[in-house]
Amino acid sequence: LLGRPRLPTDPPIQMDAATAVPIVPRDLFLQSVAPAWRSREPVTAHCACEPTVVPIKGDTDSDHPAKGCDVALLVNRGSAAYYGEVMNWEGAAGCWRRARMLPGRSAYAQFQIATNASVIGDVARTNLKELELRNFKEIGAAYANTREALVVRGGCREDEPENFKEDEIAASRRAPLLLHIDGWRGLAHSYALVAASLVSELASRCGVRLSWSDATSPFGNDRHRSRVTTPLPPNVRVLPPGEVPPGAVVVRIAWPYNLTAPAGAARLLVFATAEHLGCPGRIAEGSPSWGTLAHGMAVPTRLLTPSLYSLEGLASCGVPRERIALAPHGVSPAAYAPLDAEQRARRRKKRGWEGRFVFLHVGAGTPNKNLKMLLQAFASVAHSVGRDGGDRDGGWWGGKGTLRPTGKQQSRPLLVLKGLEALYGSSAKAKEALQAISPPLSVDGPDADVEIIGAQLSAADMAAMYQSADAYVSASMAEAFQLPLAEATAAGLRVVAPAGGAAEEIIDSRHAVLAPSILEPRSSGRGFVVRVDEAGLKEAMTFVLTNKTMAETARELGPSWATVRLSAEAAADAVLDAAFVGSW
């Protein structure tokens, strides 16, 4: 495992089970994988690359067993293995996601029971993290202390770190990188937030000459206007729509997606997300189709996406993988850093959260957020843990996945739903979902089970909300990234999220719990959804509620993980790499 894509200069290498480093040991698979998936037939393109694969029916105990996929080979070799190429961590992560999306909970289960999937999942995630970190270290080493790195990364920052030599700073300033952002501002939309964060960070790079133009908005009324608008940095040049500096690389963050490059652009990066693991809709009128990227464009064009999960969906549209760049979203770790005990207690008292264990959820309340299941799982937790004497300071997780109460009474937990009423009508959606919940949950008030917040808050107020909560929970079915998971991690919160989707790329399992999920076709439209298991979600929420050790681990490791992997600085670096490194 090289930890990087295979280069043309690398000799052809066939994966050999005797010498390859496995993501999961084969013996562990043989103990856990359902018989229909134990075929030793070679991995094929269909078997390795389809998001859902099924075993071929047959007698697995006969001399001619079913010719299904060998899951051990599927995971350990990676999707490119049948070409004789070396697996890289991206291929490994993609294959592993496909292999484990059916954890003993469907007709095509690859594992005998869900517990097998959980055990193997822990092993695979640990090994994949090592591969991934190794890959990032190699990239970092290649850029360290080189003049090229300084120029590619945008030169010095405003504070001009001491390790940048004066001649290198001068060199970067003589040849600035021309970057133009075509995006939204003043809109209460995630794409506008992504653009604002990127511009703020890139504006601090003295080697980048940054300009901006307002992209056309498809929203025709004032309810989409943001009540909290961050102005552009003063050194960002604002140009009329459609105008770009000659020779600039254009990054377009808006939809409907438009793959037509503006006149004068040297390259075009189009931000796109495939949360349903399939082709995203809404191509702008007159724009080339996704498949056009496979044949080349007059102006070199790439897609920019925030996760490998989303990348898989875009690739299914016929877009070559080499034309899709990965640039995860970033946050400001300092803005979300955990508060000291006194500050936190003061803020919690002001919010009326004193003495409560607060689960926070931030989202629009749209169907993909899966609010009904989230509320149902929380209702089960609230009506059991709060009444059976479970203790969040001393409780522990039983060997069979059950809470062992310690006898100390505690307040019932509180679920805070932060939506955006002006744009999505999220409060009404939450109240509608609550009507179907049994046992019922009370809303708002001093002793309520659920608090609904629909007002738009400033970035500082949102950070304060994360800092005052205890845990973050998501049951989302379709996400290309999930920025709130990154924000919660930076704030040192324990996190609960569905396994198998983009969440696995954001959080670290040392301070998060991934609830069992399956990947299933959408009931309407193309693509898939991640369907979290309700019982598993309840167990995960109970675990973070009762585990003091995890609270301490999350507070210590979450912010450091965010600083290394989820920072706005790292996100800007990834965009600059995509824009300026290599030939297109």
Secondary structure as GFF3:
##gff-version 3
##sequence-region A 1 584
A	DSSP	alpha_helix	26	32	.	.	.	ID=ss1
A	DSSP	three_ten_helix	35	37	.	.	.	ID=ss2
A	DSSP	alpha_helix	45	49	.	.	.	ID=ss3
A	DSSP	alpha_helix	71	77	.	.	.	ID=ss4
A	DSSP	three_ten_helix	81	83	.	.	.	ID=ss5
A	DSSP	alpha_helix	89	100	.	.	.	ID=ss6
A	DSSP	alpha_helix	114	143	.	.	.	ID=ss7
A	DSSP	alpha_helix	147	152	.	.	.	ID=ss8
A	DSSP	alpha_helix	166	174	.	.	.	ID=ss9
A	DSSP	beta_strand	177	183	.	.	.	ID=ss10
A	DSSP	alpha_helix	190	202	.	.	.	ID=ss11
A	DSSP	beta_strand	208	214	.	.	.	ID=ss12
A	DSSP	three_ten_helix	222	224	.	.	.	ID=ss13
A	DSSP	beta_strand	237	238	.	.	.	ID=ss14
A	DSSP	beta_strand	249	253	.	.	.	ID=ss15
A	DSSP	beta_strand	267	271	.	.	.	ID=ss16
A	DSSP	three_ten_helix	290	295	.	.	.	ID=ss17
A	DSSP	beta_strand	301	305	.	.	.	ID=ss18
A	DSSP	alpha_helix	308	315	.	.	.	ID=ss19
A	DSSP	three_ten_helix	321	323	.	.	.	ID=ss20
A	DSSP	beta_strand	324	326	.	.	.	ID=ss21
A	DSSP	alpha_helix	333	336	.	.	.	ID=ss22
A	DSSP	alpha_helix	341	351	.	.	.	ID=ss23
A	DSSP	beta_strand	358	362	.	.	.	ID=ss24
A	DSSP	three_ten_helix	367	369	.	.	.	ID=ss25
A	DSSP	alpha_helix	371	382	.	.	.	ID=ss26
A	DSSP	beta_strand	396	397	.	.	.	ID=ss27
A	DSSP	beta_strand	403	404	.	.	.	ID=ss28
A	DSSP	beta_strand	414	418	.	.	.	ID=ss29
A	DSSP	alpha_helix	421	424	.	.	.	ID=ss30
A	DSSP	alpha_helix	426	434	.	.	.	ID=ss31
A	DSSP	beta_strand	450	453	.	.	.	ID=ss32
A	DSSP	alpha_helix	459	468	.	.	.	ID=ss33
A	DSSP	beta_strand	471	473	.	.	.	ID=ss34
A	DSSP	alpha_helix	483	490	.	.	.	ID=ss35
A	DSSP	beta_strand	494	498	.	.	.	ID=ss36
A	DSSP	alpha_helix	503	506	.	.	.	ID=ss37
A	DSSP	beta_strand	512	515	.	.	.	ID=ss38
A	DSSP	beta_strand	517	521	.	.	.	ID=ss39
A	DSSP	beta_strand	528	532	.	.	.	ID=ss40
A	DSSP	alpha_helix	534	546	.	.	.	ID=ss41
A	DSSP	alpha_helix	548	565	.	.	.	ID=ss42
A	DSSP	alpha_helix	568	580	.	.	.	ID=ss43
###
